[in-house]
Amino acid sequence: MLRGFQTHHIGVLVEEIPSAIERYEGSLGYMLRTGLFHDPLQTAFVQFLALPGDSTLLELIAPDGPQSRLTNALKRRGGIHHICYSISDLPAAISAMQQCGHLLIHPPQPAVAFNGRSIAWLLNHDHLLIELAERGSSGEL
């Protein structure tokens, strides 16, 4: 059993963020939680939204250009891209997930959206991308 995992956000791959924000605000009542981030390591623009009173965020992700590694994924399918869990001990969480059969597809690297704290990417048995995001010393992401 994996311990210390908290659902942080669900990542949704979209063509572009402004019109996606309008759709999620207008149809489901989401509200902006952050400004727009550009993460050159992820070759993406991201912005976080949330439902009032809900602690799990919705991350809208858009390729940062035609050379983004997300461009082909968007052509194949948009929609749910990944689930992110916040954790306090990234190496231990990666090791535990690998012992459960998850495949590490991208080792830890700093993330712009999380103030430089590290993230890692794994793939589970159902081919779902899992992002692990390291919590700060006081528990924040």
N, C-alpha and C positions, 0 to 999 in steps of 0.2 A: 504494500500500500504506500502510495506517495503522500508525504505529509508536508504541510506548510504551503500548499498551492492555494491561491485565491484567483478566481476569475477576474481579470482586469478589463479586457475588452474583446469584442468580436470584430475582426477586420473584414471590411467589405470592399471589394475591388470595383471601382467605378471609372468611367471614361474621364470625367472631370468633376471636381469637387463642388463648385458653386451650385450647379443645377441639382446635384445629389442632395446638398444641404436643403434646398428648397423642397425637394420631394419628401425627405424625412421629417422636416419641420412641419410641412403642410399636411401630410397624411397621417403621421404617427405622433406628432407633438414633441419630437426631439428638440433639444436646445443646445446651442453651441457651448462647449466647455473650454476650448482652447482656440488660439489663433492657428493659422496655417503654418505647417513646418515643411521645410525641404530637407530631406535626408539624402545626401549624395551617395552614401554607402549603400542605401537601399534602393537608389535610383527612383525615388518616389516623393510625392507630396502627400502629406497626411493631415487630417484634422479630426478632432474628437468631439463627439456629441453625446448627450445622455438624456434619458427620460427624467422628468422631475421626480426626485426622491429615489432614483435607482443608482446604485453604486457601480454597476457594470456599464462600461462605456461602449459606444459604437465608434469604430475608427474607419473613416472613409480614406481610401488609398487610391491614388491615381498615378499612373506612370509620369515621370518627369520629362518625357520626350520619346521620340520614336526608337531610341537606342536603349531605353529602360528595359531591364529584364522582365518587367511586368507587362510590357506591351503584348508579347505573345500570349501570356496567360489571359489577358483581357480579350484577345481575339477568340480564344478557345471558349472562354466563359467568364462572365463577371460574377458578381454575387459574393457569397461568403468565401473568404480567402483563407482565414485562419482564426484560431482562438488563442488568446494570450493569457498566460497565467503569471502573476507576480509571485516571486519567490525571494527568500532571503539569502540562500546559499546556492548560487548558480552552478558551480562545479558539481556539488552533491546532487542537485536536481537533474542535471544532465546525466550523470552516472546512473541514478536510479531509473531514469526513463530508458536509458540504453539497456539496462538489465531487464526491463520489461519488454524489450523488443523494438523500441523506437529507434529510428535511424537519425543520427546527427547529420544534418545537411549543410549547416553553416555554423561554425564555431563562434564563441562569444566575440562581440564587437560593440563599440560604443554606439548609442542611439541618440540622435539629435532630440527626438521627442521626449526623451527621459533624462534630459540634462547630462548626457554622456554616460549614464549607467549602462551596463552591458546587457545585450540581448543575445539569444541563441535560437536557432531554428531546428526543429526536429520534424520528422514525418512519422505518423502512427500507422497501424495496420490497415486503417481504412483510407489511407492516402490523404489524411487531413493534416495540414500544416499546423504545427504547434509552435508558438513563440513563447519563450521564457524570458521574462523581464526582471532584472535584479532590482529589489527594493533598496531604498536608501537606508542609512543607519537608523533613522527614526520611523521607518516603515513606509515612507512615501515613495511614489513612483514619479 
